[in-house]
């Protein structure tokens, strides 16, 4: 299996597929927490390549130092980087610890989004415990009947982080909220309490969080995954593995299969090696195989290779990319490496041609507006309203799912 220090240096690897594999290793598993060595590596990689192929979004929450903040600001002002890259760099700045920001007040004042984020964090930090709990309750109440993209989820994250740091909500209260999950509840209460359980690393919440993976919800299973990974203990892995084939719900294995590779423990490798040969669903098996690559499992290499050669869910992901990244980082001289590299280069070239075609198409006058502008219905459908398709179901359980 991979070790974090082994993977870290591959952030600087010249091939973006390998570099992105290394970034994902840390971002997917919360192993970035308290590691200030990651952001300098990511910024060095960006300066080396100056390409949008680097998955900068994976570094949004990497811990900052005053030096990396200064460097991010310089990159944001450089003409060498496009607006898309600067968008990602600004999101890194927005996640900075306010305690590091006193030297940068002038820049913060000029950026309304950054200014708002800093003020939100500082307001939360000066609340007493009861005020903080009340702010959390109000945020949840105001989330009812809203779409996810209408929520200030970053603010919700900050409240959860502050609650977790202070431990001012009793663990039993968190467990009760998770246990009381009601699929017809239109708020995001269970989702944010699941997130809080993860941030507090409540092992007692593991069975309840596992149960939420099968929820027919827009967002809840993803938050349950994050919480389980954040807890990240052997108990998470064994509980999930025991339930994997026995659990009811058509979505359970879809989400459960995404957990094991993100928890970097020997128990995860053992679970994947046991579950993958028994999994008959190609999509779920693809996720499990990818998990073996993400862990850096040498024992899993023959299983993954067999799927690459015999077939997997190519619409979900590229297992060729997964196995290639594993082999490079593990320094495995696999005889198929040149062929996999050729396939990946061909696919990248195909995507580049497609991107150029799209850019040419949208450069043609008339394709950017007028009759070609998509129609948007001005009458918004609420999540609890009947679905306009006529099914008789609520919108959130039908076309809005």
C-alpha positions in Angstrom: 0.0 0.0 0.0 1.0 3.6 -0.6 2.4 5.7 2.2 1.5 9.5 2.3 5.2 10.5 2.2 5.7 8.2 -0.8 2.8 9.8 -2.7 3.5 13.4 -1.8 6.5 13.8 -4.1 4.4 12.6 -7.1 2.4 15.9 -7.0 5.4 17.2 -8.9 5.5 14.4 -11.5 5.7 15.7 -15.1 2.7 13.6 -16.2 -0.6 15.3 -15.1 -2.4 12.0 -14.8 0.2 10.9 -12.1 0.2 14.3 -10.5 -3.6 14.3 -10.3 -3.6 10.8 -8.8 -1.3 12.0 -6.0 -3.6 15.1 -5.3 -6.6 12.8 -5.2 -4.9 10.5 -2.7 -4.8 13.4 -0.1 -8.0 15.2 -1.0 -10.3 12.2 -1.0 -9.1 10.9 2.3 -8.8 14.1 4.5 -5.1 13.3 4.8 -4.4 16.9 3.8 -5.5 18.1 7.2 -2.7 19.8 9.2 -0.2 19.1 6.4 1.3 22.5 5.3 3.7 20.7 2.9 1.1 20.0 0.3 0.2 23.5 -0.9 3.8 24.5 -1.8 4.0 21.3 -3.9 0.8 22.1 -5.7 1.8 25.7 -6.4 5.2 24.5 -7.7 3.5 22.0 -10.0 1.3 24.8 -11.4 4.3 27.0 -12.0 6.0 24.1 -13.8 3.1 23.3 -16.1 0.9 26.3 -16.4 -1.8 24.0 -17.7 -5.4 23.5 -16.8 -4.9 19.8 -16.7 -3.9 19.9 -13.1 -6.9 19.2 -10.8 -6.5 22.4 -8.8 -9.9 21.9 -7.2 -8.4 19.1 -5.1 -6.3 21.6 -3.3 -9.0 24.0 -2.2 -8.8 23.0 1.5 -5.0 22.3 1.7 -3.7 24.1 4.7 -2.1 27.5 4.0 0.8 29.4 5.4 1.4 33.2 5.1 4.0 32.4 2.4 1.6 30.3 0.3 -1.1 33.0 0.6 1.4 35.5 -0.7 2.3 33.2 -3.5 -1.3 32.6 -4.4 -2.0 36.4 -4.6 1.0 36.8 -6.9 -0.3 34.0 -9.2 -3.8 35.6 -9.3 -2.3 38.8 -10.5 0.0 37.2 -13.1 -1.0 37.5 -16.8 0.5 34.1 -17.3 -2.6 32.3 -16.0 -6.1 32.3 -17.5 -9.3 33.1 -15.7 -10.2 29.5 -15.1 -6.9 28.9 -13.3 -7.4 32.1 -11.3 -10.9 30.9 -10.3 -9.3 27.9 -8.6 -6.6 29.9 -7.0 -9.1 32.3 -5.5 -11.0 29.4 -4.0 -7.9 28.3 -2.3 -7.5 31.8 -0.8 -11.2 31.8 0.3 -10.5 28.7 2.5 -7.5 30.4 4.2 -7.4 30.5 8.0 -8.4 34.1 9.1 -5.5 34.1 11.6 -3.1 34.2 8.7 -4.7 37.1 6.9 -3.8 40.2 8.8 -1.0 41.1 6.3 -3.5 40.8 3.4 -6.3 43.1 4.5 -5.8 45.4 1.4 -6.4 42.4 -0.9 -9.4 41.1 1.0 -11.2 44.4 0.9 -11.0 44.4 -2.9 -12.6 40.9 -3.2 -16.2 40.8 -2.0 -16.4 37.0 -1.8 -13.2 36.7 0.2 -14.2 39.6 2.5 -17.6 37.8 3.1 -15.9 34.5 3.9 -13.4 36.1 6.3 -16.2 38.0 8.1 -18.3 34.8 8.4 -15.5 32.9 9.9 -14.6 35.7 12.4 -18.3 36.1 13.4 -18.5 32.4 14.1 -15.3 32.5 16.1 -16.6 35.2 18.5 -20.0 33.5 19.2 -20.4 31.8 22.5 -21.4 28.1 22.3 -25.1 28.7 22.5 -25.0 31.4 19.8 -23.1 29.0 17.6 -25.6 26.2 18.1 -28.5 28.6 17.4 -26.7 29.8 14.2 -26.5 26.1 13.1 -30.2 25.6 13.8 -31.2 28.7 11.9 -29.0 27.8 8.9 -30.7 24.4 8.8 -34.2 25.9 9.1 -33.5 28.3 6.3 -32.2 25.5 4.0 -35.7 23.9 3.8 -37.2 23.7 0.3 -34.0 25.1 -1.3 -31.9 23.5 -4.0 -28.3 22.6 -3.1 -26.9 25.3 -5.4 -29.0 27.8 -3.5 -27.3 27.0 -0.2 -24.3 28.7 1.1 -22.7 25.3 1.7 -19.3 26.9 2.5 -20.9 28.8 5.4 -22.5 25.5 6.5 -19.1 23.9 6.4 -17.6 26.6 8.6 -20.4 26.2 11.2 -19.8 22.5 11.3 -16.0 22.9 11.6 -16.5 25.4 14.5 -19.0 23.1 16.3 -16.6 20.2 15.9 -13.6 22.1 17.2 -15.5 23.3 20.3 -17.5 20.0 20.8 -20.4 22.1 22.0 -23.1 19.7 20.7 -23.4 16.5 22.7 -22.6 13.4 20.7 -25.9 11.8 21.8 -27.8 14.7 20.1 -25.9 14.1 16.9 -26.8 10.4 17.0 -30.4 11.1 17.7 -30.6 13.4 14.7 -29.1 10.8 12.5 -31.4 8.1 13.8 -34.5 10.3 13.3 -33.8 10.7 9.5 -37.1 11.1 7.6 -36.9 10.8 3.8 -39.8 13.3 3.5 -38.0 16.0 5.5 -37.2 18.8 3.1 -34.4 20.3 5.1 -30.8 19.3 5.0 -30.6 18.7 8.7 -29.6 15.0 8.4 -26.9 15.9 5.9 -25.3 18.5 8.1 -25.5 16.4 11.2 -23.9 13.6 9.2 -21.1 16.0 8.3 -20.8 17.0 12.0 -20.6 13.3 13.0 -17.6 12.9 10.6 -15.9 16.0 11.8 -16.3 14.9 15.4 -15.1 11.4 14.4 -18.0 9.8 16.2 -17.5 6.1 15.9 -20.8 5.5 17.5 -22.4 7.0 14.4 -20.9 4.5 12.0 -23.9 2.2 11.7 -26.3 5.1 11.2 -24.0 6.7 8.6 -23.7 3.4 6.8 -27.5 3.2 6.7 -27.7 6.6 5.0 -25.7 5.4 2.0 -28.9 3.9 0.6 -31.0 7.0 1.0 -32.8 8.2 -2.1 -31.7 11.7 -1.6 -29.9 14.4 -3.7 -27.0 14.9 -1.3 -27.2 12.9 1.9 -25.3 9.7 0.7 -22.4 11.9 -0.4 -22.3 13.6 3.0 -22.5 10.2 4.7 -19.5 9.0 2.6 -17.5 12.0 3.6 -18.3 11.5 7.2 -17.3 7.8 7.1 -14.0 8.7 5.4 -13.4 11.4 8.0 -13.9 9.0 10.8 -11.6 6.7 8.9 -11.2 3.8 11.3 -11.0 0.1 10.9 -14.5 -0.1 12.4 -15.9 1.9 9.4 -14.4 -0.5 7.0 -15.5 -3.7 8.7 -19.0 -2.4 9.3 -19.4 -1.4 5.7 -17.9 -4.6 4.4 -20.3 -6.7 6.6 -23.3 -4.8 5.2 -22.1 -4.6 1.6 -24.0 -7.4 0.0 -26.7 -7.7 2.7 -28.0 -4.1 2.7 -31.3 -3.2 1.0 -31.6 -0.3 -1.4 -30.6 0.0 -5.0 -28.1 2.8 -4.3 -26.3 1.4 -1.2 -23.5 -0.4 -3.1 -23.1 2.4 -5.5 -22.1 4.7 -2.7 -20.5 2.1 -0.4 -18.1 1.0 -3.1 -16.7 4.5 -3.1 -15.6 4.5 0.6 -13.0 1.8 0.9 -10.3 3.2 -1.3 -10.5 6.6 0.5 -9.7 5.1 3.9 -6.0 4.3 3.7 -5.9 1.2 6.0 -4.9 -2.4 5.5 -8.5 -3.3 6.4 -9.7 -1.4 3.4 -7.4 -3.4 1.1 -8.6 -6.7 2.7 -12.2 -5.7 2.2 -11.7 -4.7 -1.5 -9.8 -7.9 -2.2 -12.7 -9.9 -0.7 -15.6 -7.9 -2.3 -14.4 -7.3 -5.8 -14.4 -10.9 -7.0 -17.9 -11.3 -5.7 -19.3 -8.1 -7.2 -21.4 -8.8 -10.3 -22.5 -5.2 -11.1 -19.9 -3.7 -13.5 -20.3 -0.2 -12.2 -19.8 -1.1 -8.6 -16.9 -3.4 -9.5 -15.3 -0.6 -11.4 -15.5 1.6 -8.2 -14.0 -1.2 -6.1 -11.1 -1.7 -8.6 -10.4 2.0 -8.6 -10.3 1.8 -4.8 -7.5 -0.8 -4.9 -5.5 1.5 -7.2 -6.1 4.5 -4.9 -4.8 2.5 -1.9 -1.7 1.4 -3.8 -2.5 -2.3 -3.4 0.0 -4.6 -5.1 -2.2 -7.5 -4.2 -5.1 -6.0 -6.2 -3.1 -5.4 -9.3 -4.0 -8.7 -11.0 -7.8 -8.0 -10.3 -7.6 -4.5 -11.8 -5.6 -5.6 -14.8 -8.2 -8.3 -15.6 -10.9 -5.7 -15.6 -8.9 -3.3 -17.8 -8.4 -6.1 -20.3 -11.8 -7.8 -20.1 -14.1 -4.9 -19.6 -15.4 -2.4 -17.0 -17.7 0.6 -16.8 -15.8 3.0 -19.1 -18.6 5.6 -18.8 -17.9 5.9 -15.1 -14.1 6.4 -15.2 -10.9 5.3 -16.8 -9.4 2.3 -15.0 -6.5 2.5 -17.4 -5.8 5.9 -15.8 -6.1 4.4 -12.3 -3.8 1.4 -12.9 -1.3 3.6 -14.8 -1.1 6.0 -11.9 -0.7 3.2 -9.4 2.1 1.6 -11.4 4.1 4.9 -11.7 3.7 5.8 -8.1 4.5 2.3 -6.8 7.4 2.1 -9.3 6.0 -1.1 -10.7 7.6 -1.9 -14.1 4.5 -3.5 -15.6 4.9 -4.7 -19.2 1.7 -3.0 -20.2 2.7 0.5 -19.1 3.8 1.6 -22.6 0.5 0.4 -24.1 -1.6 2.1 -21.3 0.4 5.3 -21.8 -0.3 5.2 -25.6 -4.1 4.7 -24.9 -4.2 7.5 -22.4 -2.3 9.8 -24.8 -4.7 8.9 -27.7 -7.7 9.6 -25.5 -6.3 13.0 -24.4 -5.7 13.9 -28.0 -9.3 13.0 -28.9 -10.6 15.1 -26.1 -8.4 18.0 -27.1 -9.7 17.8 -30.7 -13.3 17.7 -29.4 -12.6 20.8 -27.2 -11.2 22.7 -30.2 -14.3 21.7 -32.3 -16.6 23.1 -29.5 -14.6 26.3 -29.3 -14.8 26.8 -33.1 -18.5 26.1 -33.0 -19.3 28.6 -30.3 -17.1 31.2 -32.1 -19.6 31.2 -35.0 -21.9 34.3 -34.8 -25.5 33.3 -33.8 -24.6 30.4 -31.6 -24.1 32.4 -28.5 -27.6 33.8 -28.2 -30.9 34.5 -29.9 -32.7 31.3 -31.0 -29.9 29.2 -29.6 -30.2 30.4 -26.1 -31.8 27.7 -23.9 -35.3 28.3 -22.7 -35.6 28.8 -19.0 -39.0 28.5 -17.4 -39.5 31.6 -15.2 -41.9 29.6 -12.9 -39.6 27.7 -10.5 -40.6 24.3 -9.3 -40.1 23.9 -5.5 -38.5 20.6 -4.2 -41.8 19.7 -2.5 -44.1 20.7 -5.4 -45.7 18.1 -7.7 -43.3 17.2 -10.5 -44.3 19.0 -13.8 -43.8 15.8 -15.7 -47.1 14.5 -14.4 -45.9 11.5 -12.5 -47.7 12.6 -9.3 -44.5 12.4 -7.3 -42.8 15.3 -5.5 -40.3 17.1 -7.8 -37.4 16.2 -5.5 -38.3 12.5 -5.8 -38.7 12.6 -9.6 -37.1 14.8 -12.2 -35.4 16.9 -9.6 -33.7 14.0 -8.0 
